[in-house]
Amino acid sequence: MTPQMQAVRLTLKTRELRLETVPVPEPGPQEVRVRVAAAGVCLSDVHLVDGTLSPARRTDGAVTLGHEVAGTVDATGPGVRGWRPGTRVVMLPGQLRRDGAVVTRGVDFDGGWAQFVLARRDTLVRIPDSLPFEQAAVIPDAVSTPWAAITSTARVQHAEAVGVWGVGGLGAHAVQLLRMSQVSLLVAVDPRPSARERALSLGADAALAPDDPALPELVSRATQGRGLNVAFDFAGVPTARDQAMELLGWSGRLVVAGMWDGPVTIASGVRFGYLRQAVLGHYGSEMVHLEQLVRMAGDGALDLTHSVGETFGLADAAEAIARVRDGGQNHARLVLRP
């Protein structure tokens, strides 16, 4: 009899989310089967359920959600070397296919809202015993996406002046990581008082509402009129990008992180060109970022104790989705424990 497991499956045509009993997947060549210990619940999961986000390469059938996953190696497929059962691991959310396409776990192929999940052997990173599974699970995406945006896309340098718009799950970690990067000025912008308080606790020099008239004056005074070197849009709204662009200075970089619908506009082409500014898109992270963050968290240099909120069982996935939907981009990730 084929072994069975539980998985939270989303039917793509109807957007119906159900806990189903499905066969335990068998690892193929160069694949590893992981027993899931923890899986994060992201705002993008909410958007998959409500239909505002769809897989780019599939429109029918069902998919197991979950792109933030940690667990232990359970079995290995043909040709796999270096991975033994019981090894604690976290996995990269996406992978590059042979045809050059980038696909995402829990979107384009089955993810970790299940008791077991398959992963290509080269998308796994060992995690130390000192790093709890819940904290490890949120590193992919919630932590690695802003870290990749900071280090690889924006290439933030020490002593640069930086602004972060949107202090949700990604933005809060961006603030924390930017403070570790020793920027000279770190300003957080968010309409929610709780988010601004969180930003200050994570090391922001100032946290203001977007409609606060003191914001432009603060940036001008703190930078001696030079403006911000880098601005990150984790809010995903045009007004945030417009405001960020206004506060950028010479050679300023605006990094638009994640996915959004609609154009990115530049209000003043003359100012944009004269100041030699740039708008950079950013999505996801790579293996190097995951490896760096696991090492930082394992060594105690990166504190993720406040990154995880409540935990839920697989049967309560719909409730977790509702909590994230109603709470917006909260800074603490909700986590499923199979």
C-alpha positions as CSV (number, residue, x, y, z in Angstrom):
1,M,0.0,0.0,0.0
2,T,1.3,3.4,-1.0
3,P,2.2,5.6,2.1
4,Q,-0.1,8.6,2.5
5,M,0.4,12.0,4.0
6,Q,-1.5,15.2,4.7
7,A,-1.0,18.3,2.5
8,V,-2.7,21.7,2.2
9,R,-3.7,21.9,-1.5
10,L,-5.0,24.8,-3.5
11,T,-7.2,24.1,-6.6
12,L,-6.1,26.7,-9.0
13,K,-9.3,27.2,-11.0
14,T,-11.6,27.5,-8.0
15,R,-9.0,28.8,-5.5
16,E,-10.4,26.2,-3.0
17,L,-8.0,25.5,-0.2
18,R,-8.3,22.0,1.4
19,L,-6.4,19.6,3.6
20,E,-6.1,16.5,1.6
21,T,-4.6,13.0,2.0
22,V,-2.1,12.4,-0.9
23,P,0.7,9.9,-1.6
24,V,4.0,10.6,0.1
25,P,6.3,11.7,-2.8
26,E,9.2,9.6,-3.9
27,P,12.5,11.4,-4.6
28,G,13.7,11.1,-8.1
29,P,17.3,11.5,-9.4
30,Q,19.1,14.2,-7.5
31,E,16.1,14.8,-5.3
32,V,15.8,14.7,-1.5
33,R,12.6,14.1,0.5
34,V,12.3,16.3,3.6
35,R,10.1,15.7,6.6
36,V,8.7,19.1,7.1
37,A,9.1,20.6,10.6
38,A,7.9,24.2,10.0
39,A,6.6,26.2,7.0
40,G,6.0,29.9,6.9
41,V,2.8,31.6,5.9
42,C,3.5,34.6,3.6
43,L,1.3,37.3,2.1
44,S,1.9,35.9,-1.3
45,D,0.2,32.7,-0.1
46,V,-2.8,34.9,0.7
47,H,-2.7,36.3,-2.8
48,L,-2.5,32.8,-4.3
49,V,-5.7,31.9,-2.4
50,D,-7.6,35.0,-3.2
51,G,-6.7,34.9,-6.9
52,T,-4.7,38.1,-7.2
53,L,-1.5,36.0,-7.8
54,S,-1.3,33.0,-10.2
55,P,1.4,30.6,-11.1
56,A,3.1,31.8,-14.3
57,R,3.3,28.3,-15.9
58,R,0.2,26.5,-14.8
59,T,-3.5,27.4,-14.7
60,D,-5.2,24.2,-13.6
61,G,-4.8,21.3,-11.3
62,A,-3.8,21.8,-7.7
63,V,-0.6,22.8,-5.9
64,T,0.6,22.3,-2.3
65,L,1.4,25.8,-0.9
66,G,4.4,26.8,1.1
67,H,7.8,28.3,-0.1
68,E,9.4,28.9,3.4
69,V,10.3,25.4,4.6
70,A,12.6,23.7,7.1
71,G,12.8,20.1,8.3
72,T,15.0,17.0,8.3
73,V,16.2,14.8,5.4
74,D,13.9,11.7,5.2
75,A,15.1,9.9,2.1
76,T,17.3,10.5,-1.0
77,G,16.8,9.7,-4.6
78,P,19.2,8.1,-7.1
79,G,22.6,9.8,-7.5
80,V,22.3,11.9,-4.4
81,R,25.5,12.2,-2.3
82,G,26.2,14.2,0.9
83,W,22.7,14.1,2.4
84,R,21.8,11.7,5.2
85,P,18.5,11.0,6.9
86,G,18.1,13.2,10.0
87,T,20.1,16.1,8.7
88,R,18.4,19.4,9.6
89,V,17.9,21.6,6.5
90,V,16.2,24.7,5.1
91,M,15.4,25.0,1.4
92,L,15.7,27.7,-1.3
93,P,12.2,28.9,-2.3
94,G,12.9,28.8,-6.0
95,Q,15.1,27.1,-8.5
96,L,16.5,27.6,-12.0
97,R,15.3,25.0,-14.5
98,R,17.4,23.6,-17.3
99,D,15.4,25.6,-19.8
100,G,16.4,28.9,-17.9
101,A,13.0,29.4,-16.3
102,V,12.8,30.4,-12.6
103,V,10.2,28.4,-10.7
104,T,9.0,28.9,-7.2
105,R,8.2,26.2,-4.6
106,G,4.5,26.3,-3.5
107,V,3.6,28.2,-6.6
108,D,4.9,26.4,-9.7
109,F,5.5,23.1,-8.0
110,D,4.5,21.5,-4.7
111,G,5.7,23.3,-1.5
112,G,6.0,22.5,2.2
113,W,2.5,22.8,3.6
114,A,2.6,19.1,4.0
115,Q,4.2,16.4,6.1
116,F,6.8,15.7,3.4
117,V,8.2,17.7,0.5
118,L,10.7,17.1,-2.3
119,A,13.7,19.3,-3.0
120,R,16.5,19.3,-5.5
121,R,19.7,18.4,-3.6
122,D,21.4,21.6,-4.6
123,T,18.6,23.8,-3.1
124,L,19.2,22.6,0.5
125,V,21.2,24.2,3.2
126,R,22.2,22.6,6.5
127,I,21.1,24.3,9.6
128,P,22.7,24.0,13.1
129,D,21.0,22.4,16.1
130,S,21.0,25.8,17.8
131,L,18.6,27.2,15.2
132,P,14.9,26.4,15.8
133,F,13.0,25.0,12.8
134,E,10.4,27.9,13.1
135,Q,13.1,30.5,12.8
136,A,15.0,28.7,10.0
137,A,11.8,28.3,8.0
138,V,11.2,32.1,7.7
139,I,14.7,32.8,6.5
140,P,13.8,31.9,2.9
141,D,11.9,34.9,1.6
142,A,11.0,36.8,4.8
143,V,14.7,37.4,5.6
144,S,16.6,36.3,2.4
145,T,14.6,38.5,0.0
146,P,15.5,41.8,1.8
147,W,19.0,40.6,2.4
148,A,19.5,39.9,-1.3
149,A,17.9,43.3,-2.1
150,I,20.3,45.0,0.2
151,T,23.5,43.2,-0.7
152,S,23.1,42.2,-4.3
153,T,20.6,44.6,-6.0
154,A,21.1,47.8,-4.1
155,R,24.7,47.0,-3.0
156,V,24.3,49.2,0.1
157,Q,27.6,50.5,1.4
158,H,28.6,51.4,4.9
159,A,27.6,54.9,5.9
160,E,25.0,55.4,3.2
161,A,21.7,57.0,4.0
162,V,18.8,54.6,3.5
163,G,15.0,54.7,3.7
164,V,12.6,51.7,4.0
165,W,9.0,52.1,2.9
166,G,6.7,49.4,4.3
167,V,7.7,47.8,7.6
168,G,5.9,44.5,7.2
169,G,7.4,41.0,7.1
170,L,10.1,41.9,4.5
171,G,10.5,45.5,5.6
172,A,11.0,44.8,9.3
173,H,13.8,42.4,8.4
174,A,15.3,44.9,6.0
175,V,15.5,47.4,8.9
176,Q,17.2,44.9,11.1
177,L,19.7,43.9,8.4
178,L,20.4,47.4,7.3
179,R,21.3,48.4,10.9
180,M,23.7,45.4,10.9
181,S,25.2,46.8,7.7
182,Q,26.2,50.0,9.5
183,V,24.3,52.6,7.4
184,S,24.7,56.2,8.5
185,L,20.9,57.0,8.5
186,L,18.1,54.5,8.6
187,V,14.6,56.0,8.2
188,A,11.4,53.8,8.2
189,V,8.1,54.9,6.7
190,D,4.9,53.2,7.5
191,P,1.3,54.4,8.2
192,R,0.8,51.9,11.1
193,P,2.0,53.0,14.6
194,S,2.8,49.4,15.6
195,A,5.0,49.0,12.5
196,R,6.9,52.2,13.3
197,E,7.4,51.1,16.9
198,R,8.8,47.8,15.6
199,A,11.1,49.6,13.2
200,L,12.6,51.7,16.1
201,S,13.1,48.6,18.2
202,L,15.0,47.0,15.3
203,G,17.4,49.9,14.9
204,A,15.8,52.6,12.7
205,D,17.0,56.1,13.5
206,A,13.5,57.5,12.8
207,A,10.1,56.0,11.9
208,L,7.5,58.3,10.5
209,A,4.1,58.1,8.8
210,P,4.2,58.8,5.1
211,D,2.0,61.9,5.5
212,D,4.2,63.3,8.3
213,P,5.4,66.7,7.0
214,A,8.6,66.3,9.1
215,L,9.9,63.4,6.9
216,P,11.4,65.5,4.1
217,E,13.0,67.9,6.6
218,L,14.4,65.1,8.6
219,V,16.1,63.5,5.6
220,S,17.4,66.8,4.4
221,R,18.8,67.7,7.8
222,A,20.3,64.3,8.5
223,T,22.0,64.1,5.1
224,Q,23.1,67.8,4.9
225,G,20.7,68.3,2.0
226,R,22.2,65.4,-0.1
227,G,19.1,63.1,0.2
228,L,19.0,59.4,0.5
229,N,21.5,57.1,-1.2
230,V,19.0,54.2,-1.3
231,A,15.3,53.7,-0.9
232,F,13.5,50.4,-0.6
233,D,9.9,49.9,-1.5
234,F,8.5,47.0,0.5
235,A,5.0,48.6,0.6
236,G,4.2,47.8,-3.0
237,V,2.2,51.0,-3.6
238,P,2.8,53.8,-6.1
239,T,2.6,56.6,-3.5
240,A,5.5,55.0,-1.5
241,R,7.6,54.9,-4.6
242,D,6.8,58.4,-5.6
243,Q,7.7,59.7,-2.1
244,A,10.9,57.6,-2.0
245,M,12.0,59.1,-5.4
246,E,11.5,62.6,-4.1
247,L,13.9,62.0,-1.2
248,L,16.6,60.3,-3.3
249,G,19.8,62.3,-3.9
250,W,22.6,62.1,-6.4
251,S,23.1,58.6,-7.8
252,G,20.2,57.5,-5.6
253,R,18.8,54.0,-6.1
254,L,15.2,53.0,-5.7
255,V,14.7,49.3,-5.2
256,V,11.2,48.0,-5.8
257,A,11.0,44.6,-4.1
258,G,8.6,41.8,-4.8
259,M,5.7,41.7,-7.2
260,W,3.3,44.5,-8.0
261,D,0.7,45.2,-10.6
262,G,1.0,48.2,-12.9
263,P,3.7,50.6,-14.1
264,V,6.5,52.2,-12.2
265,T,6.5,55.9,-13.0
266,I,9.1,58.6,-12.7
267,A,7.5,61.9,-11.9
268,S,10.3,64.1,-13.1
269,G,12.5,62.8,-15.9
270,V,14.7,65.9,-15.8
271,R,15.5,65.4,-12.1
272,F,15.9,61.7,-12.5
273,G,18.4,62.1,-15.4
274,Y,20.2,65.1,-13.9
275,L,20.8,63.2,-10.6
276,R,21.7,60.0,-12.4
277,Q,19.3,58.0,-10.4
278,A,18.2,54.4,-10.9
279,V,15.1,52.2,-10.4
280,L,15.9,48.6,-9.7
281,G,13.5,45.7,-9.5
282,H,14.1,42.9,-7.1
283,Y,12.6,39.4,-6.5
284,G,13.7,36.6,-4.3
285,S,17.1,35.5,-3.3
286,E,19.9,33.0,-4.2
287,M,21.7,30.2,-2.5
288,V,24.5,32.4,-1.3
289,H,22.1,34.7,0.6
290,L,20.4,31.7,2.3
291,E,23.8,30.3,3.3
292,Q,25.0,33.6,4.7
293,L,21.8,34.1,6.7
294,V,21.9,30.6,8.2
295,R,25.5,31.2,9.2
296,M,24.6,34.5,10.8
297,A,21.6,33.1,12.6
298,G,23.6,30.1,13.8
299,D,26.4,32.3,15.1
300,G,24.1,34.5,17.0
301,A,24.8,37.6,14.8
302,L,21.3,37.6,13.5
303,D,18.5,37.5,16.1
304,L,15.3,35.9,14.7
305,T,13.6,35.2,18.0
306,H,11.0,37.9,17.3
307,S,10.5,36.9,13.7
308,V,7.9,34.2,14.4
309,G,4.5,34.7,15.7
310,E,1.9,32.0,16.3
311,T,2.1,28.4,15.0
312,F,-0.7,26.4,13.5
313,G,-1.3,22.8,12.4
314,L,-2.0,21.9,8.8
315,A,-5.7,21.6,9.6
316,D,-5.7,25.3,10.6
317,A,-4.0,26.6,7.5
318,A,-7.2,28.5,6.4
319,E,-7.2,30.3,9.8
320,A,-3.6,31.2,9.4
321,I,-4.3,32.6,5.9
322,A,-7.2,34.7,7.3
323,R,-4.9,36.0,10.1
324,V,-2.3,37.2,7.5
325,R,-5.0,38.6,5.2
326,D,-6.6,40.6,8.0
327,G,-3.3,41.7,9.6
328,G,-1.6,42.7,6.4
329,Q,2.1,42.5,6.2
330,N,2.7,41.9,9.9
331,H,6.4,41.7,10.9
332,A,6.1,38.3,12.6
333,R,5.6,35.3,10.4
334,L,2.9,32.8,11.2
335,V,4.2,29.2,10.9
336,L,2.6,25.9,10.2
337,R,3.8,22.8,12.1
338,P,2.7,19.5,10.4
